[in-house]
Amino acid sequence: MKFDESLDISDLVNCAETFYRTLKVALRIESRDPNITYFEEEDNEFIYRFSRAATIQVFEITVENAWKMMQRWIRINADGKIQEKPKRELFRVAHQCGLISDPVVWWNFYDGRNRTSHTYHEEIAEEVYELAKKFAIPLKEFIEKLEVCR
């Protein structure tokens, strides 16, 4: 399919770059050497939680941006009424169009994005953070597919 030149992906690319940088910092903090004290112990835990919260917030924004870009691409190139259909259908059609490799994985990211408003629960915050860590590669692949479709 021919990419519609009016579909600007620069916002998604910028959002993805912020996601990658935020995740990189969080992973560094997460993997800190327990034998090195950077701050007071309670500050180390605060810094970990802060970086995790930042990653979750940027994950939420990036997933939102990505599914909206998918929807726009599909509306222009494949199905003009995609916005009227359920999100599961969006990811299925995106897979059929070759934009994503696994619609179930993307549905899980979307579901995780919906759970970000409940990350005041420690267990949910940790689950969404773990999901966010898995988002980096599928997001990169999606952006690459959009760029190739030009």
HELIX and SHEET records of a PDB file:
HELIX    1   1 SER A   10  GLU A   30  1                                  21    
HELIX    2   2 GLU A   41  ASN A   77  1                                  37    
HELIX    3   3 ILE A   82  GLU A   84  5                                   3    
HELIX    4   4 LYS A   87  GLN A   96  1                                  10    
HELIX    5   5 PRO A  103  ARG A  115  1                                  13    
HELIX    6   6 THR A  116  HIS A  118  5                                   3    
HELIX    7   7 GLU A  122  VAL A  148  1                                  27    
END                                                                             
